[in-house]
Amino acid sequence: MDLHTDFRRYLCPTSAEPLGLTIERAEGCFLYGPDRRSILDFVSGIAVSSVGHGCPEVLRAIAAQVERHLHVMVYGEMVQEAQVALAKRLAEIAPGDLSMTFFCNSGAEAIEGALKLCRKATGRPRVVAFAGGYHGDTLGALSISGEPRYQKPFEPLLPEVHLLPFDGLESLRAIDERVAAVVVEPIQGEAGIRVPGPDFLPTLSARCREAGALLVLDEVQTGIGRTGRWFASEHWSVIPDCLVVAKAVGGGMPLGAFIARPELMHTLASDPPFAHVTTFGGHPVSCAAGLAALRFIEQQGLLKNAETMGSYLRNAMSALAGVKEVRGLGLLLGVVLEEPSLTRAVLRLALERDLLLGDFLNAEGVIRVAPPLVVSRELCDRAGEILAESLKVARKR
Ligand SMILES: Cc1ncc(COP(=O)(O)O)c(C=O)c1O
């Protein structure tokens, strides 16, 4: 069996040039290939593997849950300890009085749920989102995407979606009493890690309150410790009406969630009942893994490590020849190249030297740096050296 041939023959491609690396095993910050090749993972499966690959605490929690039970019933009907415990822990770490969770399976699904919640709770039609934003690829999430080229082939999409410029204060006046939801990433991930100025999120939050529009923070990529706080919105002390998480929240298992105040969440339970349900949402194995991951992050002080290693990496990478600037917070970084056309070459050269970096869906000339939050100074040094060498070779050609 030639795995690569079968990969190309049987799996639907998402681009003409997939990475196509065969992975046999993964541990800590490393991915291992069949030829015992070890690749330093500075992407974390797109901000998922925050506790490192194969975290023993997470694996033990998964094994224990598998012994007890797998799926037993659709979300919301039966009392399953793993779900309850994770929802309770999320209520403890979520900002303000957000204390009730709806579990689903992915980021896009959580965004869909949040959109439906806001429409139902307000009875209003309109959704405001931001240019450059990314919220997933289901039709509703795609409708609020800030990148029209991904939308065009799939039109018509949801009506009544209005895009505003990210980090623009003036245009926030467009948020009025027709708006049900304003969906925003506190730091735009796929736009190449765009961190807004100090006033944007607080002003946006105040404008939503004035207009009676519900503020939905998409922390799918920024949440669960990635920026050195449980949630990136804490950097601006902004409390949303609805918080959306996925990626790292399942500790490497598929899981998404939206979290809001109980009075808002209760609108989903009636008129009609079962208006928003899911078979696999909050799978007990995913919830057990997620809870173990949250415990691990806390016990190992990974929020602090994300902050310390983040500034260390940022300083080291900012100083490299060929780097214009490094954007981001904690271990969610975007390295902006002086010559955007070198991006692909730099990524390829780094991978040849066994360092996995990435690019972004909605940004040219920016390199994705998002290692597991367990990353050490030594591994940051190694990544910095490989990036320096890759930049040097790419610029010479
Ligand atoms: C900010 C943000 N929202 C939503 C999503 C969609 O998540 P998923 O791929 O789990 O559907 C992503 C995925 O990258 C994301 O970065």
The ligand as an SDF file (V2000), in Angstrom:
LIG
                    3D

 16 16  0  0  0  0  0  0  0  0999 V2000
  -11.3140   32.5200   14.6420 C   0  0  0  0  0  0  0  0  0  0  0  0
  -11.8600   31.2430   14.0850 C   0  0  0  0  0  0  0  0  0  0  0  0
  -13.1810   30.9970   14.1450 N   0  0  0  0  0  0  0  0  0  0  0  0
  -13.7200   29.8640   13.6890 C   0  0  0  0  0  0  0  0  0  0  0  0
  -12.9270   28.9060   13.0950 C   0  0  0  0  0  0  0  0  0  0  0  0
  -13.5520   27.6610   12.5450 C   0  0  0  0  0  0  0  0  0  0  0  0
  -13.2470   26.5760   13.3560 O   0  0  0  0  0  0  0  0  0  0  0  0
  -13.3960   25.0820   12.7900 P   0  0  0  0  0  0  0  0  0  0  0  0
  -12.3150   24.8950   11.7820 O   0  0  0  0  0  0  0  0  0  0  0  0
  -13.2490   24.2200   14.0010 O   0  0  0  0  0  0  0  0  0  0  0  0
  -14.7560   24.9920   12.1860 O   0  0  0  0  0  0  0  0  0  0  0  0
  -11.5430   29.1070   13.0080 C   0  0  0  0  0  0  0  0  0  0  0  0
  -10.6870   28.1030   12.3820 C   0  0  0  0  0  0  0  0  0  0  0  0
   -9.5360   28.3220   12.0850 O   0  0  0  0  0  0  0  0  0  0  0  0
  -10.9910   30.3080   13.5080 C   0  0  0  0  0  0  0  0  0  0  0  0
   -9.6890   30.5580   13.4310 O   0  0  0  0  0  0  0  0  0  0  0  0
  1  2  1  0
  2  3  1  0
  2 15  2  0
  3  4  2  0
  4  5  1  0
  5  6  1  0
  5 12  2  0
  6  7  1  0
  7  8  1  0
  8  9  2  0
  8 10  1  0
  8 11  1  0
 12 13  1  0
 12 15  1  0
 13 14  2  0
 15 16  1  0
M  END
$$$$
